[in-house]
Amino acid sequence: MNVLIAGGGIGGLTLALTLHERGIPCRVFEQAPAIRPVGVGVNLLPHSTKELARLGLEDALAARAVTTLENVFFNRFGQLIHREPVGRAAGYDWPQFSIHRADLYQILLEATQARIGAERIHLGWTCTGAQQEATHAIAHFRSTETGMSLPDQVADVIVACDGIHSTLRKQFFPAEGEPRYSGVNMWRGVTRMKPILSGASMVRAGWLSHGKMVIYPIRNAIDAEGNQLMNWVAEIETPQYRKRDWSRPGNLDDFLPAFADWHFDWLDVPAMILNAEMALEFPMVDQEPLPRWSFGRITLLGDAAHPMVPRGSNGAGQSILDACVLADRLIESTDPVEALQLYEQQRLGPTTQIVLTNRTNPPDAILREVYERSGDKPFARIEDVISATELTAITDNYKRVAGYEKDKLKTAS
């Protein structure tokens, strides 16, 4: 059996590594003509670091990432709402990592090149469609740089790992339309600064009506002064947006005023934003869950299968889980068509639930509850607004939906 992977992002490279580890030959075809990682911070929850550890990547990740110790929630007045340990600090067998997307991508790429061979990674190949016969599937390509047709490629299985604007997703669902806008626009940036709180805290603060921030470090000790590279995401309810583009520069005037008075004893938010090395803008979008992913010898994976709004630190992790399940089903079955159906049966339901939960009750629903119950005013005691039991229940429910409850994850080892 041999597998063609259309798309060389996080999901595609993880799939290539996992297939190789299980003895299945594969090739990766990436539309970008050169390797140029984009984006900013990524969180890897214990269910995904468990799988990456199995691929022998934990040490490389730990060397570049920040090993996250806690989730902390604040209102827009800087008052602490809730704090909980995460990863190994919470008793998991695997860590939670916060890492620059470029660093994660480089780790995956270097491992893929070393293990499957750089000659099996083809750059500048844009997939334009696919078809299949009884015994094989055929992918069609054009050159990203010239637009000229490239030779068709034949494989036993084709996996679309080409993101939310997947060509093969559109081939199978031509009437789907553009991604669904959530009503929230995001601006993301990175700032060189001194550590805050524990030095390994993931902060969520405020709420979308007046502005929400997600803040966490993604590189440690980046200079002699002990500064970190801090990833931040500003989110505001916004009626208008532009098409998602990972590299579009953001305009400070569009979002900085919402955070102008966020001067806390633990962080000066406007200063962090103004000192950013970069700020990128893109909308928070997803798609309605699909009824199926697999069509004979062709299937979808990651954002091509289940794009979700990034409110649970879970998008990259779910593509990693997809890759591991798909590789397992392919090695277990002599029939590729059956293997893709089994992969879909195992993964479509859980990811559908995550897509829908991310819209309504992700972990930061804690912030919504406090915002609504407090009337967006400072509180004297958080216990007067919401109980510790209710706070814990919100985050525990998301762990259950997303598949990283501690006891169940340990049992599944």
PyMOL commands that set and color helices and strands:
alter all, ss='L'
color gray80, all
select helices_A, chain A and resi 10-21+46-54+58-64+87-90+101-116+118-120+167-172+252-254+256-259+269-274+302-304+315-332+336-360+365-374+382-384+388-402+406-411
alter helices_A, ss='H'
color red, helices_A
select strands_A, chain A and resi 3-6+26-30+41-44+66-67+70-74+80-85+97-100+121-123+125-132+137-143+149-155+157-160+180-193+201-207+211-219+228-237+276-286+298-300
alter strands_A, ss='S'
color yellow, strands_A
deselect
rebuild
show_as cartoon
